[in-house]
Amino acid sequence: MGITFNDEKLAREYAETLKEKGISPLIIKDGKQYIVKETTDLICPFCEETGFDKMGLKNHFEHGDCDKYNNIKELDRLF
């Protein structure tokens, strides 16, 4: 079950409001409609890949699977 939109832009805006509340949204295109569902899966904050549990997201970073995360420059420590 989810909320159905006829406009992709509205579906994406609603998904963004869910993200701001800490809820992982999933947008599914069904014909001409877009269904926004709340998921318990975690979303990578860098590449936005979905379907992770906590350990899976950690492995996603540590095993080098996220190109956007891999390209972040390490800052020099100030102390």
N, C-alpha and C positions, 0 to 999 in steps of 0.2 A: 504494500500500500504506500502511496505517496501522493504528492500534490501534482496535478497535471496542468501544463501550460501549453497554449497554442503557439507562443512566441519563444524562440530560443533565447533571446536577450532577457526576457523576464525570468526564464528558468535559471539562467546563469546568475542574475542578480539575486534571486532568492537563495541559490546555492551559496553565494558569497555571504549573505546574512547568516546562514547556518554556520559557515566556517568561522565567522566572527564570534559566534556563541560557543565555539568549541565542538560543534557537531560535524561529523564527516558526511557531506552530501554525495550522492551518486546521481548523475543525470543519465537517463535512459531515453533514447529516441524510439518512439513507437508510432510508426507511420508519420503523420504530420504533427504529432504531439510529443511533448517532452515531459517526462515524469521525473520529479526530483524526490529521491528517497533518502531517508536518514540511515546511515550504516554505522555499525559498531567497529568497522575496520578503520585503521589509521591510514592517513594519506601522507605521502612524503611531502614535506613543505617546500622542497626544492623543485622536483620534477612533476609533482602532483600525481604520481602513480598510486593506485589504491590497492586495498586488499591485504594490508599488513596487520599483524598483531604487534605487540611491543618488541618482542624478540626478532621478528621478521624485519621490522623497520631498522633495528640496530644492525642486523646483518646486511641489509641493503646499503648502509653507509660503510660498514667495516670491510665488506668484500669488494668495494669499488663499483657497485652496480649503478650508482647515480652519478651521471656525468656532470650535472650542475653542481652537486656537492663536491665532487672531485676537483672542480675548477675554482673553488673558493681559495683565495690566497690566505696563507697563515700570517697572522699579525705577530710582530715582535713583542715579546714581553717587556713591560716597562720596569719590572723589578727583578 
